[in-house]
Amino acid sequence: MNPLSSLKSMLLKLKREEIKSLVLFLNFQLPNPKEDSKSSQLVKMILDDPNYSSLDLQRAIYGHANKVAFYKLVSRLKQKVLEVMLFDQHLEGEAYSPRNRMIYTLRKKLLEVDILFNRGIVDEVESRLNDLKKDARKYELYDVLFQCNVVLRRYFITRKRTKSLENISNEIAFYKKTEFLFDQAGSEFNRMMNKINFSFTSEEYSEELTVLVDNLSQWFQETDSPTIGYYYLLLKLELLQSTSNYDQAEIVLDQLHRLLTLHPGFTTSARQGTYLLNRANNYIYLNNFEESVHYVNQAILEFNGYALNIVLSEEVLFYAKYYLNDYKECRDILERVKKRFRSIDETVVNRFRYYQATLNFQDGNYEKALGELSSLPELARDKEGWNVARKVLQVLCLIEKEDFDSVDLSVFSLQKYLKRIQRQKHLNPRYLVIIRILVKLINEGYDYKTTYEKRKRYFQLLSSKTGDYKWKIKSPELIVFNKWFESKLVSKS
């Protein structure tokens, strides 16, 4: 980006109060206060029309082309813009989050103390630095802590305070170690979350996750870092949920809530929202859908401005409302999410299109459901079996339409598909049982009662509460196959 484009970008991002301060700053101590400085003229012209060319601006300011002088003016003005952005009233404004406001303020104050010390003005150096350290610890700004201690060490050396010097050296060593573990924890957390998101089953990462959770627990005890504790508790939560220990997961969520409450400096809206969303999600597993709705609505408020996080929250809300049989609210959720489709990942978009097909099925609009399902592409990262669930739901739509010729073709096509993907990756064994029942249904001429009696063992597997064949509440199988089949027994009797 050339200097003028960079300047335009900076000016257009300034708040109204910052622009006002900038113009006053640029015109300060002018010989004729009624005339604008060249810098002020340039600011006003760019804000009036950002499309002015370099030549247009040069002629307006100098009366003729003067490239050398103009770009010196641009360079000086960029520096003045940065200085204005660092004014206390702007750092403390609403343009930044509370955490970022504190970060910028502490770094600026550290620079002030360092300047005072180097100028020999040392009366308040120690008290100022100790105040800075207190806030830096609260916000886990280890670079600021390190620099504070370096300045303090120089100060103690000049004062020949041997005991204080020893203590500060130990503190420097502790925070160096803490900063290393802080960075290591963040790196390991992101790596593990990436692996979890791209794995087909928890067995692929469970052992590695267990080791990392143990390491993070130890690092948390050694450092008392809220951020490390946050990573530790989130991964412990993942470990417990992957093994269906949802009651234990509630205990971890309580610990996470206490951590966020005890460390307000560390707590951001995104982290608070993450806690609330995880709590809402765990209540889905516990079949407590009303509580899930309560917490997910709070999460959405915290995630204001984070499109993907809001959509993921809406997804949890969809599940809760779906299991509360509130299909009207489910449709409202889908309409809200559709407005955000352009700003989120295609995989997430396709999940919501699948949910739309599910609601169409519930409404008895099987043709519309088929149209939605047929237009969905194969999902590239299919951890939960969305592709298989889509094909099964297509078969159920065809059965409901009594298009039995198409059912036969679709079921045998699904059989081939399952055999193919079974060789390539993990396949939920529940789907293998479902396809066997469907094949038997075809062979029995769509006699539901006979099929049920002859495959009763399979239905017992599908209805089990434990084991590999159990139905998972947070899965694409929103039309629970065994319940759907059993409803046919009633309707056909």
N, C-alpha and C positions, 0 to 999 in steps of 0.2 A: 504494500500500500504506500503510495507516495505521500509526502508530508502534508499536502493540502487535503487529500482525502482523509488522512488520519485526523487532522484538525476538525474537519467537518463532522466526522463520526463522533469525536469527543464533544463538540458543541451541541450536537443534536441530542446527546444523552444527558445533558445537564438539566437539573430541575430549575423551576422558575426562580427560586430564591438564589440559586447558584449563579444564574445568568445576571441577576441584579447585582450581586456581590462582585462579579467579574467586571462589569461595566464601571462600577464605582472604583474598583481597584485600578483599572486601566486609566481612568481619567483623573486619579488622585494627583494633586500637586501640578496640574497643567498650568502653564502661564495664563492661558485664557480658559477658565472653567466652563465657558459657554460653548466651546468647540470640543468635539470628540477627538480623541487621539486616533492615530492611524489604526492601532490595534482594535480600538472600540468600533471604528468604522467597519473594519473587516468582520468583526463579530456580528454586527447588525446586518450586514449584507448577506452573510452566509445563512443566518437564521431567517432572513426574509425570503431568500431563494437559494437552497442548497445546490442548485444546478448551475449557478454562475461558474464560468470557466476561470482558469488562472489568469488569462489575458483580460477578461472582463473586469476582474477584481483589481488587477494592476492599473488599468486605465482609470478606473473609478477613484482609486486611492492616490495615484501619483500623477494622473493626467496623461500618462504615456506608459508604454511597456517598460518595466524595470524588474527583470527576473531576479537578479542578484539581491536587490534590496527587499523585494517581495518575499522571497523564501527565507531571508533572515528574520523578517517580520513574523512569518508563519512559525518559525522555530521558537522565537521568543514568546509568542502568544500561546503555543502549546504548553510551554513551561508555566506560564501564568495561570492557565486553566488548571493544571495539576496543583499549583499552590492554592488556588481557591477551593478546590475539592478537599484539600487538607485543613481548611478552616474548621475550628472546633464546632461551630454551629451547623456545618454541613456533615461532618462525621457523625454528629449526634442526631441527625435528622432521620426521617422515616424511610430514606432511600435504602437503608441497610437493616439487616436483622439485628436484634439485640446482641447476639454473639459477635457478629462482624463489627458492630460499633465498638464493642469492648476490645476486640483484637486490634483495630486500627488505633484506638486511643492509647492502649498500653504500649504499642510500638512507638508511637509518637512521643509519649512521656519518657520512654527509655532513652530515646535519642536526646531529649532535653536534658536528662540527668547526665548523660555521657558528655554533652557539651559543657555543662556546668562544671563537672569534675575536671575536664581538660583545661578549663579557664581558671581553675584554682578556687572556684566557689563551692566549698565542700561542706558548708554548715548543715545542709539538710540531705546530703547524699545518702547516708545510711537509712534514714527514716523513709525517704522517697522510694528507695530501692526495695525496702521491706514491704511497703504498701503495694508496689508493683508485683512483687513475688507472690503476695497473697492472692491477688486477682489472677495472675498468670497460672497459679496452681489450680484455681477454680475452673479455668477455661482450658487447662491442659496445653498451654502454649510453652512447650519445652524449649524452643529456641529463645524465647524471651527470658525464661527462667535461667537458661545458660548464660545469656549475655548479662543479666542482672548480677549473677554470681561472679562473673569475670570482672565486672566493674567493682563489685564489693571486695574481691580479692586484691585488686590493685589498691583500693582504699585502705584495706587492713595492712597491706605491706607498708604503705607510707606512714601509717600510724603505729607500726610495729606491734600489732595486736596478735601475738602468736597463737593463743587459744582460738580466737575467732577465725584466724587463717586456717587452722587445722579443721575446724568445723565446716568452713565454707568449701574446703577442698573435698571433704567427704560428701558434702551435698552435691557438688559438681559431678562427682563420680556416680552418685545415686541417680541423678537426673539424666546423665548420659545413658546409663543402663535402661532407665525407664523409657527414654525416647527411642532407644533401639527396639525394646520389646513392644512399644506402642506402634512403631512402624511395621514390625514383624507381624504383630497381631492383625493389623489392617490388611496386609498383603495376604496372609494365610486365610483370613475370613473371606476375602473376595475370591481367592482361588477356590476355596471349598464351595462357596455359593455357586460359582460358575460350574463346578463339577456336578453339584446337585441338580442344577437346572438342565444339564445336558445328559443326565443319566436316565436309563429306562427303569431302573429299580434301585431301591435303597441298598440292596445287597452289594451294589457296585462301589459304594463309598462308605458303608457303615463302619468298617474297621478303621479306616483312615479318619473318619469323623470322630470316632470314640477317642482316638489318640489326640487329635487336635483339641477336643473339648477338655481333656485332662491337662494338656499343656496350657491352654488359656486359663483354666482354673488356677494353676500354679502361678502364672504370670500376674493374674489379678491379685492374688494374695501377696506377691512380692512387691507390687507397685501401687496397689490401691487405685489404679487408674479406672475411672468410670467408663472410658471408652473400651478398654480391654474387657471390663466386666460386661458391658453391653454386647460385645461380640460373643463372649463366652455364653451368656444366657440365651442369646438368639440361636446359637448352634446347639446348645443343650436342648432347647425347645424342639428344634428340628429332629434331633436324635430321639427324643421321647415320642414325638408324633409319628415318626417313621416306624416305631415299634408299637404303636397304638396305646401308649401310656398317657392317655389324655388327662387323667386325674393328676398325675405327677406333673404334666405340662402346666396345669393350673397353678401349681406351687411355684414353678419357675416364672410364670407370668406375674405372680405376686412379687417375686424378688425383683423382676425387671421394673415393675411399677415403683417399688421402694427406691431402687437405684435412680430412676428419673426424678423422683420427688426429692431425694436427698442432695441431688447435684443439679440445681437449676441452671447453673452456668454451662453445663454440658448438654442440657436438654434443649433440643431444637424442636420445631413443629414437626419436622419430618420424622424424628426419632419418637416423639410422642405418638404421632400417627401410626408408625410402625408397630408400636406396642399395642395400640387400640385395635389395629387390624388383625394382629396375631391373636389377640384375645377373642375377637369376634369369630375368627376362623376356628379357634379351638372349641368355641361353643357350638359350632356346626357339628363337629365330631361328637360332642356330648349331647346332641339332640336338644339343646337349649336354644331354640331359634329366636325367641323373644329377646333374650339377652344378647344374642348375636346381632340382632337389628339395632339394639341400643348402642353397642360399642362401635359398630361399623359406621353409624351415622356420626358419631363423635370423630372417628378417624377421617371421614370425608371433610369435616370442618378443618382439621389440622393440616390436611393435604392440599389446602387451597392453593391452586397454581401448579400443582404437580399432576399433569394430565394422566400419566400412566398409573400413578398411585391411586388416583381417584377412580380410574376404570377398574383396577384390581379390587378396590373397596366395593365398587358397584357389583362386581362379580360375586363377592361373598354375600352381599345383600340380596342378590338374585337367588342364591341357593337358600338363604334363610326364608325369604318370602315364598319361594317355590314349595318348600316343605311345610310352610304354613298354609299352603293352598291359596295364597293370595296372588292369583295369576294376573289380575289387573295391574297390581304394583309391579310384577315382573315385566309386563309389557311397557310400563312407564320407564322402568330401568333401561330396557333395550332402546327406547326412543332417546333417552338422555345420552347413552353411550354412543349411539350412531353419530351424534353431532361431534364426537371426538375421534372418529375413525381415522381421519387423516393424520392425527398426531400420535398414533400408537402403532405398535408392531402388528404386522399382518397376521401372525399366529393368534394373537389375542382377538383381533377382529373376527377371525374365522370361528373362534370359540363362541363368540356372541351370536354369530349367524347360526351356529348349531343350536344354541339356546332358543333362537327364534323358531327353528324347525320343530323343536320339542314342544313349544307352546302351541304351534299349529296342530301337532299331533293330538295334544290334550283337547283342543277345540274340535277335533274330528275333521279338520281340514287336511286330509291326507295328501291330496294333490298338491296343495301349496307347500306342505312339509317336504314332499318329494322334490319339488322344484328347488327349494332352498338347499337340500342335502346334495342334489345332483350338481349344483353349481359350486360346491365347496371343493377346493383343491386338496390334494394329499398334504397333510401337515408334516413339515420336515422334522420337527423335534417333537415326536409323538410319545411322550413319557407315559401318559395315562391311558393310551389306547383309543385316542379320539378317532383315528381312521377306521378302526374296527367297529367302534360304537356307531359311527355314521352309517356304515354298511349294514349293521344289524337293524338300526332304526329304519333304513330304507326297506328292508325285508318286511318289517312289521307294518309299514305303511302299505305295501303291496298286498299283504295278507288282509288288512282291514278293507282294502278296496276290492278284495276277492279277485285280484288279477293273478290267478294261480300259475299261469304259464310263466309270467315274469318272476314270480316267487321262485319257481324251480330253477330258473336260470341264475337268479341272484344268489340263491343259497349255494349252488355248486360253484359259482364264481367265488363266493366268500370262502368256501372250503379250500380252493386252490390258493387264494390269497393268504390264508392263515398258515398253510403248509410252507409257503414261500418265506413269509416273514419270521416264522418260527425258527428257521435255519439261520436267519440274519441277526436276530435280537431276542431279548426276553419278551415273552407273550403271556399275558394274564391267562392262567389256565381256566378261569371262569368262562372266557369266550369259547374255548374248545368244547366245554360242556354245552353251552348254548347252541353251538352249531350242530352238535350231535342230536340234540332235541329237535332242532328244526328239520334236519334230514329225516328223522324218524316221523315227524309230523307229516312230511310230504309222502313218505312211504305208506303211512296209514290213511292216506286220502283225506288229510286234515280232520281226522277224528281226534279231538283234543283229549277226550276221556281215556281212550285206548292208549294214546301216546303217553299220557300222564301215568297210567297204571304200569306200563311197560318200562318207563324211564323214571320211576319213583325215586330211585337211588340218586339219580342226577338232580332231581328237584330238592332232595334233602341236602345235597351238597350246596346248591345255590342258596338255600334258605339258612344255612349254618351261620352262626355268629362269629366263628373263628376259622382259621385255616386259610388256605390259598384260594378257595372258591367263594368266600364270603363277598357279599355286595359291599362296596365302599360308598359311603354317603357323599363324599366329595369327589365324585368321578363323573365321567360323561354319561353314565348309565342312569339318566334321570327317569326314563321309563324303565322301571325295574322289571327285568324279563320274567322272572318267576311269578311276580304278582300280576303282570299282564296276562300270562298264560293261565293263571288260576282264575282270573276274571272271565276268561273264555269258557272255563268249565261251568261257571255259574250261568253265563248268558246262553250257553248251548244246551243247558239241562232243561 
